[in-house]
Amino acid sequence: MHNKTEEKYIEIMRKKSGEERLKIAMELRELVLKMAEEGIKHQHPNISPEDLKARLQERIYGFSFPFKNSGRKTG
């Protein structure tokens, strides 16, 4: 069962247009990515940009993409 806060949030979101909801979702996504990035930097203060990108991918997707310049090697 939803609590009153969740119910109010759902009520507010249902009144917004699809464009507004999408904008909010994208802003929340950016916030989550920034928080994850900052957490990785906190754990690894001297991390290179390439390793940061790889670790962020691992945290979000469960693996690092095997692109040529994606950062550290996996496996």
N, C-alpha and C positions, 0 to 999 in steps of 0.2 A: 504494500500500500504506500502511496506517496504521502510525504508529510506536507504540511501547509506551504512551506517554502517552495517545494518542487511544484505543487499544484499552481501556485501563483506564477512561477516562472513559465510553466507550460501555457497558462492562460495568456500571459504577456506575449510569448513567442507566437502563439496561434494568431494573434492580432496583427503581426508584422507580415509584410509582403515576403515573397520568396527571395527577392533581391536583398532585403534587409536581413533575413535569416542567414543567407549565404555569406553576407559581409561579416556578420557576427561570428559565424563558424570559422571563416578565414582568419579573423582576428584572434580567436581562441587558439587556432592551430599555430599561429605565429608565437603566441605567448607560451604554449607548451614547448615548442621547438627551442625558444630562447631559454626557458627554464632548464631543459635537458642539456643544452649547450653549456650553460653556466655551471650546472652540476658536474659535468665532465671536466670543465676547466678547474673547478675547485678540487677535484680528485687528482688532476694531473696538471699542475700549474705551468709546466714548461712544454705542454703538448704543442706539436706543430699543427698548422692549419690542415694538412693532409690527414694526420692521425685524428684530429678532432672531427673532421668530416666522416671518416671511417667509423669512429666510435659512435657518433650520432646516428649514422645509418644502422649500426648494430643495435643500438638501444631502441630505435623506433621499429625497425623491420625484423630484427632478430638475426641479421647477417649484414655484412658489408658487400656492396656491389662490386663485382670484379672488373671495374673499369681500369684502364691503363694507369691513370693518375688518381685513383680513388683513395690512396693512403696506404696504410699498413697492409701487409700480406695476411690473409686468413688461412687457417688450416694447420 
